[in-house]
C-alpha cells in the first residue's frame, strides 16, 4: 500500500469520526464508537507505521535522531515520516475534540456554540484547544459564582 493511500485512508477515517462527533447524538455508545473506532484505530495505524518506519525497514536506512531538529526534519522529509506525523496529529486532535465536546456538554454549551471550537481543533488543533480553554474557564468561573 502506498503512503498516498495510507494518507487518504487516515484522513477519511478521521473525517468520518469528526462528522460523527459534530452531528451524531452524544450518547455513551456513540462516544465509545468514536473513541474506539476513531481515535484507537488512528493510534493503531500510527503504531504500525512507527514500527515499520523505525524497526521494519520501511523508511530510511538510518533511523533519524528525534532528539534533534535535523533528525525530525529528516523524518518528515520522507513520505512515510510525513504520513506518520500527520496521523499523530489526526489521532490527538480527534481525542482533544472528544474532550472538548464532552466538557462543553457538561457545561451546558449548545452544539452550535461548540462547532467553531471543534472545527478549529480539527484544522489547527492547539488553537482550538486554546480557544476552548479560555471560554470554558469563563463558564466555570460563572458557574462557581452562581453556586456560592
Backbone torsions as a table, in degrees:
resi	resn	phi	psi	omega
1	UNK	NA	136.1	-177.3
2	UNK	-80.2	160.2	177.3
3	UNK	-64.2	-33.3	177.0
4	UNK	-63.0	-40.7	178.9
5	UNK	-66.4	-44.0	178.7
6	UNK	-62.6	-41.5	177.3
7	UNK	-58.9	-47.1	-179.6
8	UNK	-64.0	-41.6	-179.9
9	UNK	-65.0	-45.2	-179.5
10	UNK	-67.1	-39.5	176.5
11	UNK	-61.6	-47.0	-179.6
12	UNK	-62.0	-43.3	179.6
13	UNK	-63.5	-42.4	178.1
14	UNK	-64.3	-41.5	-179.5
15	UNK	-63.2	-43.7	177.1
16	UNK	-59.3	-42.7	179.7
17	UNK	-64.7	-42.5	178.3
18	UNK	-64.5	-40.5	178.3
19	UNK	-63.3	-40.6	176.6
20	UNK	-63.5	-41.8	179.2
21	UNK	-62.6	-40.6	-176.9
22	UNK	-77.6	-35.0	-168.7
23	UNK	-113.6	-27.9	-175.7
24	UNK	-77.1	157.6	174.5
25	UNK	-59.3	146.2	-177.1
26	UNK	-97.2	50.8	175.3
27	UNK	-83.4	164.2	-175.6
28	UNK	-56.4	-35.5	-179.2
29	UNK	-67.4	-42.5	179.6
30	UNK	-65.8	-44.9	179.1
31	UNK	-62.5	-37.4	177.3
32	UNK	-65.6	-39.9	177.4
33	UNK	-62.1	-43.2	179.3
34	UNK	-64.4	-41.6	-179.5
35	UNK	-66.2	-49.3	-172.9
36	UNK	-86.5	-33.9	178.7
37	UNK	-92.3	-20.2	177.7
38	UNK	-96.1	-73.9	-175.3
39	UNK	-62.6	-48.0	-174.3
40	UNK	-66.1	-38.1	178.1
41	UNK	-68.2	-35.3	174.4
42	UNK	-64.5	-40.0	177.4
43	UNK	-65.0	-39.5	177.6
44	UNK	-64.2	-45.1	177.5
45	UNK	-59.3	-42.2	178.0
46	UNK	-60.5	-46.5	-178.3
47	UNK	-61.8	-41.2	179.1
48	UNK	-65.8	-45.3	178.7
49	UNK	-63.5	-42.4	179.3
50	UNK	-58.9	-49.3	179.2
51	UNK	-59.7	-42.7	179.3
52	UNK	-65.6	-40.7	-178.1
53	UNK	-72.8	-39.7	-173.4
54	UNK	-95.6	-23.1	-175.9
55	UNK	-129.4	-12.7	-172.4
56	UNK	-110.1	6.2	176.9
57	UNK	77.3	19.0	178.3
58	UNK	-81.3	-18.2	-173.2
59	UNK	-113.2	-153.6	179.9
60	UNK	-62.5	155.6	-177.9
61	UNK	-65.2	-28.5	178.5
62	UNK	-107.4	124.9	179.1
63	UNK	-67.9	126.7	-179.1
64	UNK	-67.4	147.9	176.7
65	UNK	-84.8	106.1	-175.5
66	UNK	-80.9	7.3	175.6
67	UNK	-93.7	-0.9	179.0
68	UNK	-124.9	151.7	176.7
69	UNK	-60.7	-41.0	179.6
70	UNK	-61.2	-38.7	179.3
71	UNK	-67.4	-43.0	177.8
72	UNK	-64.7	-41.6	178.0
73	UNK	-62.6	-37.7	178.6
74	UNK	-65.1	-39.7	177.7
75	UNK	-63.3	-49.6	-177.0
76	UNK	-72.8	-9.8	177.5
77	UNK	-78.0	-8.1	177.7
78	UNK	-104.8	154.6	177.9
79	UNK	-60.2	-45.0	-179.7
80	UNK	-61.3	-42.6	178.7
81	UNK	-65.1	-39.3	179.0
82	UNK	-66.3	-42.5	178.6
83	UNK	-66.4	-39.4	176.9
84	UNK	-58.9	-51.2	179.7
85	UNK	-61.4	-41.5	-179.4
86	UNK	-65.1	-40.2	178.7
87	UNK	-65.6	-35.4	174.6
88	UNK	-58.2	-49.4	178.4
89	UNK	-60.2	-45.8	-177.8
90	UNK	-59.2	-46.0	-177.9
91	UNK	-65.0	-48.1	-176.8
92	UNK	-71.2	-38.1	178.0
93	UNK	-64.3	-40.2	177.4
94	UNK	-64.9	-41.5	177.9
95	UNK	-61.5	-44.5	178.1
96	UNK	-65.1	-39.3	176.3
97	UNK	-59.1	-40.7	176.3
98	UNK	-62.9	-42.9	179.2
99	UNK	-62.7	-44.3	179.1
100	UNK	-60.1	-46.6	-178.5
101	UNK	-60.9	-46.2	179.2
102	UNK	-64.6	-43.7	179.9
103	UNK	-63.7	-43.1	179.7
104	UNK	-64.3	-41.0	176.7
105	UNK	-60.4	-44.3	-179.4
106	UNK	-65.0	-30.3	-177.7
107	UNK	-92.6	3.0	174.2
108	UNK	83.2	18.9	176.9
109	UNK	-80.0	136.9	178.0
110	UNK	-71.2	161.9	178.4
111	UNK	-61.3	-37.7	-177.8
112	UNK	-65.4	-34.1	177.0
113	UNK	-73.0	-33.1	-179.2
114	UNK	-71.1	-32.0	-172.4
115	UNK	-54.2	-44.9	179.2
116	UNK	-61.2	-36.2	179.6
117	UNK	-70.2	-40.0	177.7
118	UNK	-66.2	-41.4	179.1
119	UNK	-64.1	-44.3	177.7
120	UNK	-61.0	-39.8	179.8
121	UNK	-66.8	-39.1	176.3
122	UNK	-62.4	-45.1	-172.8
123	UNK	-85.7	-41.6	-176.5
124	UNK	-142.1	70.0	-170.0
125	UNK	-32.2	-61.9	-176.2
126	UNK	-62.6	-30.0	178.3
127	UNK	-70.0	-41.7	176.4
128	UNK	-61.3	-44.2	178.2
129	UNK	-64.2	-43.8	178.9
130	UNK	-58.7	-47.5	179.6
131	UNK	-61.9	-43.2	179.5
132	UNK	-63.1	-42.1	-179.4
133	UNK	-60.9	-36.5	177.5
134	UNK	-66.4	-47.8	-177.5
135	UNK	-67.6	-41.8	-178.0
136	UNK	-67.0	-33.5	178.2
137	UNK	-62.5	-43.5	179.3
138	UNK	-63.9	-42.9	179.2
139	UNK	-65.6	-41.4	180.0
140	UNK	-62.2	-42.9	178.6
141	UNK	-64.7	-41.4	178.9
142	UNK	-64.9	-41.8	177.8
143	UNK	-65.5	-38.2	178.6
144	UNK	-66.6	-38.4	179.5
145	UNK	-66.8	-37.9	178.1
146	UNK	-65.7	-34.1	-176.9
147	UNK	-71.3	-20.9	-177.4
148	UNK	-74.5	NA	NA
